[in-house]
């Protein structure tokens, strides 16, 4: 009986335990639900930066696919604003083209001036009657003469050179200048060349220092811009960082070398004939001493080239 009496009790306890089990399930479910809610909110909490400024473990999700929309639609590499990143490259390309145009314009100006000076140094021989005939025909554009002494402004003319345009130069070789027994004087030249725009007296001295030819081109021939082009090129050299030599080296080649400005426009910062994207090979820059020695070589080349061009033009143009 005791077994039978204990069975109801035992069964009752088991029944009570069984009846109590369902009551515990809601608590477990509520705990699970609470955990799920806390888990659901944990990514936001994890993504919030901590006090040190760093992100949580899921901070890398900011770089995910949706991160590109955080800065607006125009900041993506494929969005409408992508052209904004290409503008600097376009600006650099524009500056490159502008610099190339400036180099070509300055180079052509200096080459034209060098040609005029070279031709003026090798004029073709003429006589005084031919000079006066050219004056009467209105072909003379400029006249240069020299007296027996630089300080003498009147008297006999010992050297007479004139031009019939920028490329045609003539000179009377006879000293003193005259026809027959009569010398040609400054007074007679003034009467004959009254209609000529430019009549200069050579003094045999120059105050322009080492470099002369860019400023010896007669301005009245419309070539006064040659000296301006040389000055602009010199300023560009001073304001840049040359590749082949330092500023002292280029200074000597500009002045004593005579044709340093032409070489600078041709070679700096890279050769003018290089195509876009082609880079010159790295080279050791010339110093001031080496540039000074190089300028001597350049001056010899400049004189030889001027004499050769002048002689060729004299033979071709007569």
Secondary structure, DSSP 8 states (H G I E B T S, - for coil): -HHHHHHHHHHHHHHHHHHHHHHHHHHHHHHHHHHHHHHHHHHHHHHS--TTS---GGGGGGGSGGGGGTT-GGGSTTSGGGHHHHHHHHHHHHHHHHHHHHHHHHHHHHHHHHHHHHHHTS-EEE-HHHHHHHHHHT---EEEEEESSTT--SSBEEEEEEESSTT-EEEE-SSS-EETTEE-BHHHHHHHTTT-SEEEE--S--SSTT--HHHHS-GGGTTTHHHHHHHHHHHHHHTS--SSB-HHHHHHHHHTTS-HHHHHHHHSSS-TT--TT--------B-HHHHHHHHHHHHHHHHHHHHHHHHHHHHHH-
